[in-house]
Amino acid sequence: MKKFPLLFFAAALAVLALDQATKYYIRTHLGHFDVVHILPFLDIVYAENTGSAFGMFRSFGSTFFIIISTAAVAALSILIIKDSHGRTAYALLLGGAAGNLLDRVLYGHVIDFIDIYAGSLHWPAFNIADSALTIGIAILFIKAFFGSCRTH
């Protein structure tokens, strides 16, 4: 049975909805710098990221990231329609890009809240959109290196 692009747009929308729902919860239930300990290596925090991954390129400003993200959303939408072999990855990337784009448009920053660490070593805080982006990129890398992998 052939999968239609609409299913992948629905998956991207589900990623976007989950991302925004979790960020809404964090925004309305945690103050800045509040920490909720979940596991010995996992906290929930409230962080605002004005940069890109790991807070890099903060000096570029929100407008730059809004333009780049809008272009990415458009390109990924086209790829979902035209490239049936990468639709799962593109849907994850689209949902993640749209989630962080919506934050930048609404708030001027991205809301991050997942804090993973080992002792005093912390990974930069991230969110559901970032997770979807990471998984989507990983799928594309696996597909590139092991061409027989199916991503749809």
C-alpha angles and dihedrals in degrees: 000000000000115000114228124223090242090071090057093048086052089052090050089050090051090053090049092049094048091046094050094043092053092045091049090052092050093046093050100039106035132055123217110290094009111143128205113193111219105163134355088268102030133070133170112226138166112242133163116212117196092176135058127267110346089004093288121155095023090153091066090074133220096284091062092051092045091054093046092046093048090052090048092051090051094046093046091049090054091047092052089055098042106032112056093178097065103036098118092054092043092050091053091047092047094050092046095046091047092049094053091040091055090052092051092049094047101037109011091242141054120257113230124184114156111098117186120182148157112216107311093342110101129188108221111270114264141174143221092277090054090050092052090048091050093049092046091051091047090053091051092049092049090048091050094049098036103033094188092067112112116222100181 
